[in-house]
Each structure stands twice: as C-alpha cells, then as structure tokens.
C-alpha cells in the first residue's frame, strides 16, 4: 500500500473513530440495510487503492442518495446526517 492509499485509509479511519460517533447518526445507506459509505470506501481503498476507489465512492454516494429518497417516501421515522459529499447534511424522514 502506497503513501496515498495509507493517507486515504487513515482519513477514513479517523472519520470513523472520531467524527462518526459524535454525530450520532448513520448514513442513509447504512440505515436502509446496505453498507455505510465509510465502510464501503474503507474496504475499497484496502482492495483497490485510493485512486481505484473513486468510481466506487461515486457509486456508493449515489446508492446512499437513493436510499435517502426511499426512506423519505417511507413511513419510517429516520434522522441522520448524509455523509455523501464534502459537507454532512442533516436529514429527517
């Protein structure tokens, strides 16, 4: 694993260890039963490297956005923060 891969993995792990527990919510993909964005991206960095993860990350963020739309249309009461982008956005369904 190269420097960029290690740095990207440390960023994701830092997010998971320090920021994610403090925000108190999962991403919509995780709430809907899929893998959370950070888990999918972390695993992809380990398997494909940081550069190879770009497409995986884009697909995961699209999946998360789709899950958020589905949850919004359901009768479920869900609150959280969408982690699908550079700025976490609070949501309530």
DSSP file (Angstrom, degrees, kcal/mol; ACC not computed):
  #  RESIDUE AA STRUCTURE BP1 BP2  ACC     N-H-->O    O-->H-N    N-H-->O    O-->H-N    TCO  KAPPA ALPHA  PHI   PSI    X-CA   Y-CA   Z-CA
    1    1 A X              0   0    0      0, 0.0    45,-0.0     0, 0.0     2,-0.0   0.000 360.0 360.0 360.0 129.6    0.0    0.0    0.0
    2    2 A X     >  -     0   0    0      1,-0.1     4,-2.7     4,-0.0     5,-0.2  -0.159 360.0 -93.3 -83.6 178.3    1.4    3.4   -1.1
    3    3 A X  H  > S+     0   0    0      1,-0.2     4,-2.8     2,-0.2     5,-0.2   0.912 124.1  48.1 -58.8 -47.1    1.5    6.7    0.7
    4    4 A X  H  > S+     0   0    0      1,-0.2     4,-2.6     2,-0.2    -1,-0.2   0.908 113.0  48.5 -64.1 -41.7   -1.7    8.0   -0.9
    5    5 A X  H  > S+     0   0    0      2,-0.2     4,-2.5     1,-0.2    -1,-0.2   0.928 113.3  47.0 -63.2 -44.7   -3.5    4.8   -0.1
    6    6 A X  H  X S+     0   0    0     -4,-2.7     4,-2.4     2,-0.2    -2,-0.2   0.910 113.1  48.9 -63.8 -42.8   -2.3    4.8    3.5
    7    7 A X  H  X S+     0   0    0     -4,-2.8     4,-2.1     2,-0.2    -2,-0.2   0.921 112.4  48.0 -63.9 -43.7   -3.2    8.5    3.9
    8    8 A X  H  X S+     0   0    0     -4,-2.6     4,-2.2     1,-0.2    -2,-0.2   0.915 112.1  49.6 -63.2 -42.9   -6.7    8.0    2.5
    9    9 A X  H  X S+     0   0    0     -4,-2.5     4,-2.7     1,-0.2    -1,-0.2   0.893 110.0  51.1 -64.1 -39.7   -7.3    4.9    4.7
   10   10 A X  H  X S+     0   0    0     -4,-2.4     4,-2.7     2,-0.2    -1,-0.2   0.876 108.3  52.6 -65.5 -36.8   -6.2    6.9    7.8
   11   11 A X  H  X S+     0   0    0     -4,-2.1     4,-2.3     2,-0.2    -2,-0.2   0.936 112.1  44.6 -62.9 -45.6   -8.6    9.7    6.8
   12   12 A X  H  X S+     0   0    0     -4,-2.2     4,-2.6     2,-0.2    -2,-0.2   0.929 115.1  47.8 -64.7 -44.5  -11.5    7.3    6.6
   13   13 A X  H  X S+     0   0    0     -4,-2.7     4,-2.4     1,-0.2     5,-0.2   0.888 110.7  52.1 -64.7 -38.1  -10.5    5.6    9.8
   14   14 A X  H  X>S+     0   0    0     -4,-2.7     4,-2.5     2,-0.2     5,-0.7   0.905 110.3  48.6 -62.7 -41.5  -10.1    8.9   11.6
   15   15 A X  I  X>S+     0   0    0     -4,-2.3     5,-3.0     3,-0.2     4,-0.9   0.940 113.3  47.2 -60.5 -47.9  -13.6    9.9   10.5
   16   16 A X  I  <5S+     0   0    0     -4,-2.6     5,-0.4     1,-0.2    -2,-0.2   0.855 119.1  39.7 -64.8 -35.9  -15.0    6.5   11.7
   17   17 A X  I  <5S+     0   0    0     -4,-2.4    -1,-0.2    -5,-0.2    -2,-0.2   0.831 131.6  18.2 -83.6 -33.7  -13.2    6.8   15.1
   18   18 A X  I  <5S+     0   0    0     -4,-2.5     4,-0.4    -5,-0.2    -3,-0.2   0.842 129.5  29.2-111.4 -44.0  -13.6   10.4   15.9
   19   19 A X  I >X<S+     0   0    0     -4,-0.9     4,-1.7    -5,-0.7     3,-0.5   0.914 111.5  57.5 -89.7 -46.8  -16.3   12.2   13.9
   20   20 A X  H 3><S+     0   0    0     -5,-3.0     4,-1.2     1,-0.2     5,-0.4   0.896 106.3  49.0 -56.4 -46.3  -18.9    9.5   13.1
   21   21 A X  H 34 S+     0   0    0     -5,-0.4    -1,-0.2    -6,-0.3    -2,-0.1   0.828 110.8  52.4 -64.6 -28.0  -19.5    8.5   16.8
   22   22 A X  H <4 S+     0   0    0     -3,-0.5    -1,-0.2    -4,-0.4    -2,-0.2   0.800 103.0  55.4 -78.2 -28.9  -20.0   12.2   17.7
   23   23 A X  H  < S-     0   0    0     -4,-1.7    -1,-0.2    -3,-0.3    -2,-0.2   0.785  94.5-146.8 -77.3 -23.7  -22.6   12.9   15.1
   24   24 A X     <  +     0   0    0     -4,-1.2     2,-0.3     1,-0.2    -3,-0.1   0.562  59.2  93.3  78.1   8.4  -24.7   10.1   16.4
   25   25 A X        -     0   0    0     -5,-0.4     2,-0.2    56,-0.0    -1,-0.2  -0.933  62.6-135.1-133.5 156.8  -26.2    9.0   13.0
   26   26 A X        -     0   0    0     -2,-0.3    55,-0.6    53,-0.3     2,-0.1  -0.661  38.1 -96.3 -98.3 162.3  -25.5    6.5   10.2
   27   27 A X     >  -     0   0    0     -2,-0.2     4,-2.1    53,-0.1     3,-0.4  -0.372  39.4-105.5 -72.7 162.6  -25.7    7.4    6.6
   28   28 A X  H  > S+     0   0    0      1,-0.2     4,-2.2     2,-0.2     6,-0.2   0.841 119.7  57.8 -61.0 -35.2  -28.9    6.6    4.8
   29   29 A X  H  4>S+     0   0    0      1,-0.2     5,-2.5     2,-0.2    -1,-0.2   0.911 108.6  45.7 -62.0 -42.3  -27.4    3.6    3.0
   30   30 A X  H >45S+     0   0    0     -3,-0.4     3,-1.1     1,-0.2    -2,-0.2   0.888 111.7  51.3 -67.2 -39.6  -26.5    2.0    6.3
   31   31 A X  H 3<5S+     0   0    0     -4,-2.1    -2,-0.2     1,-0.2    -1,-0.2   0.863 106.9  55.2 -63.7 -36.2  -29.9    2.8    7.8
   32   32 A X  T 3<5S-     0   0    0     -4,-2.2    -1,-0.2    -5,-0.2    -2,-0.2   0.474 128.1 -96.0 -79.7  -1.7  -31.5    1.1    4.7
   33   33 A X  T < 5S+     0   0    0     -3,-1.1    -3,-0.2     1,-0.3    -2,-0.1   0.402  90.3 107.5 105.9  -3.0  -29.6   -2.1    5.3
   34   34 A X  S   <S-     0   0    0     -5,-2.5    -1,-0.3    -6,-0.2     2,-0.2  -0.288  81.6 -70.8 -92.1-175.0  -26.6   -1.6    3.0
   35   35 A X        -     0   0    0     -2,-0.1    -1,-0.2     1,-0.1    -3,-0.1  -0.512  53.9-109.0 -73.6 145.9  -23.0   -0.8    3.9
   36   36 A X     >  -     0   0    0     -2,-0.2     4,-2.5    -7,-0.2     5,-0.2  -0.360  29.4-111.0 -69.4 157.9  -22.3    2.6    5.3
   37   37 A X  H  > S+     0   0    0      1,-0.2     4,-2.5     2,-0.2     5,-0.2   0.913 117.6  50.2 -57.0 -44.8  -20.4    4.9    3.0
   38   38 A X  H  > S+     0   0    0      1,-0.2     4,-2.4     2,-0.2    -1,-0.2   0.871 111.1  48.9 -66.2 -35.5  -17.3    4.9    5.2
   39   39 A X  H  > S+     0   0    0      2,-0.2     4,-2.5     1,-0.2     5,-0.2   0.937 113.1  46.3 -67.7 -46.7  -17.3    1.1    5.4
   40   40 A X  H  X S+     0   0    0     -4,-2.5     4,-2.0     1,-0.2    -2,-0.2   0.921 116.3  45.1 -62.0 -44.2  -17.6    0.6    1.6
   41   41 A X  H  X S+     0   0    0     -4,-2.5     4,-2.5    -5,-0.2    -1,-0.2   0.909 112.2  51.5 -69.0 -41.9  -15.0    3.2    0.9
   42   42 A X  H  X S+     0   0    0     -4,-2.4     4,-2.0    -5,-0.2    -2,-0.2   0.941 112.3  46.3 -58.3 -48.1  -12.6    1.9    3.5
   43   43 A X  H  X S+     0   0    0     -4,-2.5     4,-1.9     1,-0.2    -1,-0.2   0.878 111.8  51.6 -63.9 -37.4  -12.9   -1.7    2.1
   44   44 A X  H  X>S+     0   0    0     -4,-2.0     4,-3.8    -5,-0.2     5,-0.7   0.896 106.7  52.7 -67.7 -40.0  -12.4   -0.4   -1.4
   45   45 A X  H  X5S+     0   0    0     -4,-2.5     4,-1.5     1,-0.2    -1,-0.2   0.919 110.5  49.1 -60.5 -42.0   -9.3    1.5   -0.5
   46   46 A X  H  <5S+     0   0    0     -4,-2.0    -1,-0.2    -5,-0.2    -2,-0.2   0.884 121.5  34.6 -63.0 -38.7   -7.9   -1.7    1.0
   47   47 A X  H  <5S+     0   0    0     -4,-1.9    -2,-0.2    -5,-0.1    -3,-0.2   0.876 136.7  15.2 -84.4 -40.3   -8.8   -3.7   -2.1
   48   48 A X  H  X5S-     0   0    0     -4,-3.8     4,-0.5     1,-0.2    -3,-0.2   0.546 100.9-116.4-116.1 -12.3   -8.2   -1.2   -5.0
   49   49 A X  H  X< -     0   0    0     -4,-1.5     4,-0.7    -5,-0.7    -1,-0.2  -0.137  41.7 -70.1  87.7 166.8   -6.2    1.6   -3.6
   50   50 A X  H >4 S+     0   0    0      1,-0.2     3,-0.8     2,-0.2     4,-0.4   0.906 132.1  48.0 -64.5 -44.1   -7.3    5.2   -3.2
   51   51 A X  H >4 S+     0   0    0      1,-0.2     3,-1.2     2,-0.2     4,-0.3   0.908 111.2  50.8 -66.0 -41.1   -7.2    6.0   -7.0
   52   52 A X  H 3< S+     0   0    0     -4,-0.5     4,-0.5     1,-0.2    -1,-0.2   0.602 101.2  65.8 -70.9 -10.7   -9.2    2.9   -7.8
   53   53 A X  T <X S+     0   0    0     -3,-0.8     4,-3.2    -4,-0.7     5,-0.3   0.604  74.6  88.2 -87.1 -12.8  -11.8    3.8   -5.2
   54   54 A X  H <> S+     0   0    0     -3,-1.2     4,-2.1    -4,-0.4    -1,-0.2   0.918  93.1  41.7 -54.8 -48.8  -13.0    7.0   -7.0
   55   55 A X  H  > S+     0   0    0     -4,-0.3     4,-2.3    -3,-0.2    -1,-0.2   0.889 114.6  51.7 -66.3 -39.3  -15.6    5.1   -9.0
   56   56 A X  H  > S+     0   0    0     -4,-0.5     4,-2.6     2,-0.2    -2,-0.2   0.921 110.0  49.7 -62.3 -44.1  -16.7    3.0   -6.1
   57   57 A X  H  X S+     0   0    0     -4,-3.2     4,-2.7     2,-0.2     5,-0.2   0.914 109.8  50.5 -62.3 -43.3  -17.1    6.1   -3.9
   58   58 A X  H  X S+     0   0    0     -4,-2.1     4,-1.9    -5,-0.3    -1,-0.2   0.919 112.8  46.4 -61.6 -43.5  -19.2    7.8   -6.6
   59   59 A X  H  X S+     0   0    0     -4,-2.3     4,-2.4     2,-0.2    -2,-0.2   0.890 112.4  50.9 -65.6 -39.0  -21.5    4.7   -6.9
   60   60 A X  H  X S+     0   0    0     -4,-2.6     4,-2.7     2,-0.2    -2,-0.2   0.920 109.1  49.9 -65.1 -43.2  -21.7    4.5   -3.1
   61   61 A X  H  X S+     0   0    0     -4,-2.7     4,-2.3     1,-0.2    -1,-0.2   0.881 111.3  49.6 -63.4 -36.9  -22.7    8.1   -2.7
   62   62 A X  H  X S+     0   0    0     -4,-1.9     4,-2.2    -5,-0.2    -1,-0.2   0.897 111.0  49.9 -66.3 -40.0  -25.4    7.6   -5.4
   63   63 A X  H  X S+     0   0    0     -4,-2.4     4,-2.4     2,-0.2    -2,-0.2   0.903 110.9  49.5 -63.0 -41.6  -26.6    4.5   -3.6
   64   64 A X  H  X S+     0   0    0     -4,-2.7     4,-2.4     2,-0.2    -2,-0.2   0.910 110.1  50.1 -65.0 -42.7  -26.8    6.5   -0.4
   65   65 A X  H  X S+     0   0    0     -4,-2.3     4,-2.0     2,-0.2    -1,-0.2   0.897 111.2  49.7 -62.7 -39.9  -28.7    9.3   -2.0
   66   66 A X  H  X S+     0   0    0     -4,-2.2     4,-2.3     2,-0.2    -2,-0.2   0.906 110.0  50.4 -64.9 -41.8  -31.2    6.7   -3.5
   67   67 A X  H  X S+     0   0    0     -4,-2.4     4,-2.8     1,-0.2     5,-0.2   0.895 108.6  52.9 -62.2 -39.7  -31.6    5.1    0.0
   68   68 A X  H  X S+     0   0    0     -4,-2.4     4,-2.1     2,-0.2    -1,-0.2   0.907 109.3  48.6 -62.5 -41.6  -32.3    8.6    1.4
   69   69 A X  H  X S+     0   0    0     -4,-2.0     4,-1.5     2,-0.2    -2,-0.2   0.914 112.4  48.8 -63.9 -41.9  -35.0    9.2   -1.2
   70   70 A X  H  X S+     0   0    0     -4,-2.3     4,-0.9     1,-0.2     3,-0.2   0.926 112.0  48.0 -64.0 -45.6  -36.6    5.8   -0.4
   71   71 A X  H  < S+     0   0    0     -4,-2.8     3,-0.5     1,-0.2    -1,-0.2   0.874 107.4  56.7 -62.6 -36.9  -36.5    6.4    3.3
   72   72 A X  H  < S+     0   0    0     -4,-2.1    -1,-0.2     1,-0.2    -2,-0.2   0.861 108.9  46.5 -62.9 -35.3  -38.1    9.8    2.8
   73   73 A X  H  < S+     0   0    0     -4,-1.5    -1,-0.2    -3,-0.2    -2,-0.2   0.645 101.8  84.5 -82.0 -14.7  -41.0    8.2    0.9
   74   74 A X  S  < S-     0   0    0     -4,-0.9    -3,-0.0    -3,-0.5     0, 0.0  -0.240  87.5-116.6 -83.5 174.1  -41.5    5.5    3.6
   75   75 A X  S    S+     0   0    0      2,-0.1    -1,-0.1    -2,-0.0    -4,-0.1   0.458  78.2 117.4 -85.3  -2.9  -43.4    5.7    6.8
   76   76 A X        -     0   0    0     -5,-0.2     2,-0.8     1,-0.1    -2,-0.1  -0.356  65.4-133.6 -69.1 145.6  -40.2    5.2    8.8
   77   77 A X        +     0   0    0     -2,-0.1     2,-0.4    15,-0.0    -1,-0.1  -0.883  38.8 167.2-100.2 106.6  -39.1    8.0   11.1
   78   78 A X        -     0   0    0     -2,-0.8    15,-3.5    -7,-0.1     2,-0.4  -0.971  15.8-178.3-127.8 135.0  -35.4    8.4   10.4
   79   79 A X  E     +A   92   0A   0     -2,-0.4   -53,-0.3    13,-0.2     2,-0.3  -0.973  27.8 107.5-127.6 146.7  -33.0   11.1   11.4
   80   80 A X  E     -A   91   0A   0     11,-2.2    11,-3.1    -2,-0.4     2,-0.4  -0.974  60.0 -79.0 177.9-163.7  -29.3   11.4   10.5
   81   81 A X  E     -A   90   0A   0    -55,-0.6     2,-0.5    -2,-0.3     9,-0.3  -0.995  33.5-130.9-130.5 125.3  -26.6   13.1    8.5
   82   82 A X  E     -A   89   0A   0      7,-2.9     7,-1.6    -2,-0.4   -55,-0.1  -0.640  17.6-170.6 -74.2 121.6  -26.0   12.3    4.9
   83   83 A X        +     0   0    0     -2,-0.5     2,-1.5     5,-0.2    -1,-0.1   0.119  49.7 117.0 -98.9  21.2  -22.2   11.7    4.5
   84   84 A X  S    S+     0   0    0      5,-0.1     2,-0.3     3,-0.1    -1,-0.1  -0.443  75.1  14.1 -91.2  62.4  -22.4   11.7    0.7
   85   85 A X  S    S-     0   0    0     -2,-1.5     4,-0.0     1,-0.1     3,-0.0  -0.923 101.2 -65.2 157.0-178.7  -20.3   14.6    0.0
   86   86 A X  S    S+     0   0    0     -2,-0.3     2,-0.5     1,-0.1    -1,-0.1   0.723 117.0  48.5 -72.3 -20.5  -17.8   17.1    1.4
   87   87 A X  S    S-     0   0    0     -3,-0.1    -1,-0.1    -5,-0.0     2,-0.1  -0.973  86.4-125.5-124.0 119.7  -20.3   18.6    3.9
   88   88 A X        -     0   0    0     -2,-0.5     2,-0.5    -5,-0.1    -5,-0.2  -0.420  26.2-157.4 -62.0 132.2  -22.5   16.5    6.1
   89   89 A X  E     -A   82   0A   0     -7,-1.6    -7,-2.9    -2,-0.1    -5,-0.1  -0.957  12.8-128.6-117.0 119.0  -26.1   17.5    5.6
   90   90 A X  E     -A   81   0A   0     -2,-0.5     2,-0.3    -9,-0.3    -9,-0.3  -0.339  30.9-174.6 -62.5 143.8  -28.7   16.7    8.4
   91   91 A X  E     -A   80   0A   0    -11,-3.1   -11,-2.2    -2,-0.0     2,-0.3  -0.967  16.8-168.6-137.6 157.9  -31.8   14.9    7.2
   92   92 A X  E      A   79   0A   0     -2,-0.3   -13,-0.2   -13,-0.2   -15,-0.0  -0.959 360.0 360.0-145.1 125.9  -35.1   13.9    8.7
   93   93 A X              0   0    0    -15,-3.5   -14,-0.2    -2,-0.3    -1,-0.1   0.362 360.0 360.0-113.3 360.0  -37.6   11.5    7.0
